[in-house]
Amino acid sequence: MKKVIVGATLALCGTLIDCVIIISASIYCSTLNSWVGSKLWYAVFGANHYGNETNLSLNLGVPFVLGTVLLLCGIVLLTIEYFNKKQ
């Protein structure tokens, strides 16, 4: 039962982190004038800069990856506990 609570908490925290980052990046996208690639992912991760270019992204790549890792760990724990209960 403890693994279910831990897995659900990790999955919920990862989901909240990722959703907040995606929502904030989508709101910020309307102010971007220049970007490389997808506007949303540029706002989250940014891109390489050359010369005197200013950094217009939010630089939230590390927290986004951390949220994704938390989500995946929670799902793995819930899946393992689900299949252990059936045996």
N, C-alpha and C positions, 0 to 999 in steps of 0.2 A: 504494500500500500504506500510505503514511503517513496518508492521509486515512481509511482504514478503521480504523486504530488510534486516531486522534484521535476519530473519530465514535463508535466503540465505547466509548472511555473517557468521553466526555461523556455518552453515553446511560446508561452504568452509574452514573456519579456522580449524575446527575439522578434516576435511579430509586432509588438508595440514600437520597438526601436526602428525597425525597417519601415513601418507605416508612417511614423512621424517624419523620418528622413525623406521618404518619397513625397509626402504631402508638402513639406517645407521646400523641397527642390522644385516641385511643380508650381508653387506660388512664386518662387524666385525666378523661374524661367521667363516670366513675362517681362522682366527687366533686362534680360541679356540682349546685348547688341551683336556680339560676335562670339562664335563658339566653333568647336571642331566635333564633328560627328553628331550624335543625338543630343538634343538640347537638354533633356532631363538627365542623362548620364553625365554630360559635361558639367552640369550644376552640382552633381553629387561627387564625382571623382576628379574632375578637372582634366587637364592635358599638359603635355610638355610645353614649356614656354621658351621662346627664342628671343634673345635680345632684351629690349626694354618693355616687353609686353606686360601688362598688368594681369594679375590673377583674378578672374571674375567668377571663379567657382566657389562653392561653399566648403570644399575640401572635407567632405564627410565620408570619404571612402573607408577609412579604418573603422568608424563606428557602424557603418552599414555592413561591412564584412563581419564584424563582431556580432551584430544582431542576427545575421544569417547563420553564423556558426552556432549561436545559442538556439535558434529555431531548429536547426538540424539535429543538435544534440538532444533537445527535448523530444523531437519526433522519434529518434532512435531509441531513447529510453522508454517511451510509451509503447513502441512497437515490440521491443524486447519483453517488456512486462506483459503485454497482451498475449504473446505467444507462450510465455511461461505459465500463465494462468490456465491455459487450455490443457496443459500436460498433467 
